[in-house]
């Protein structure tokens, strides 16, 4: 038993020395190819066995003949181990290089496609992560392109909408200055109308910039949506009468919400004004508000008689600058109203949707519903 223990100790000592030397070598070559590291690991295993054998032989536990036999066996094992390690290393390196090339392609703006063939579990997991990242980047690029297109359209439309009233203001001011205006009072009223139009447009741009910058601050308080809708209907009633449009608000329930009254009044006003302007004379604009599904929300809807929105445009209705066909473009609009609606509603943890209904379309605003007091 003592001899076995001594042999084990001598073998352990030789193996530890070989392992320590291998660890130092691995530390030096860790920046090189994985094939080199695999070869070092294989060499360490064989060297540890040989070092232990030599230590045992030195202690006179092995004869010279047995030592040569063991050394020959270890040498053959070393050759096979090194060749196997190099082959495995080359395969791993080749797969890694293919994965690197595929990653470079999607980094240059393409889509990631995992190289064909089998690979290690770690490289396979890395391929899945790269594929998921590629999909996220592609979606991000699409959103960025859509946003950039929307911005270009907005700049073009705002430039046009600003140029028209400014040209009119300059012409009217020059006529008044030269004393050739037949009716100065009418010119003054028209100038005031154009200035109010420009002021509204600038206010919308400022509101939208706050929304996009995340600087929109809301001060919510508990109130009844019935009161908010009533005030909004009263505010747009003159415009509805001017356009010959009937306002219907019979389907509004007395449901409690916690919202910023000023901002939510703007949401309702934008939706109602938009509906009135797109509804022909003798048409109807209906507004309803009731607890909806799922539970815990209230759904406010505004239905107009615009004749519907093309299916391909429904997803763009709330985009900044979208105004649709020329027939649907209001004279004083810049395509900002509905984008502001979406921004304010999302700031209240709500969402906005639109869908076509017979004869028109329906805009829906979903807000969290407060529990009623016991």
Buried (B, 14 or more C-beta within 10 A) or exposed (E): EEEEEEBEEBBEBBBEBBBEBBEEBBEEEEEEBBBBBBBBBBBBBBBBBBBBBBBBBEBEBBEEEEBEEBBEEBEEBBEEBBEEBBEBBBBBBBBBEBBEEBBEBBEEEEEBEBBEEEBEEEBBEBBEEBBEBBEEBBEEEEEEEEEEEBEEBBEEBBEEBBEEBEEBBEEBEEBBEEEEBEEEEEBEEBBEEBEEBBEBBEEBBEBBEBBEEEEBEBEBEEBBBBEBBEEBBEBBBEBBEEBEBEBEBEEBEEBBBBBBBEBBBBBBBBBBBBBBBBBEEEBBBBBBBBEBEEEEBBBBBBBBBBBBBEEEBBEBBBBBBBBBEEEBBBEBBBBBBBBBBBBBBBBBEBEBBBEBEEBBBBBBBBBEBBEEEE
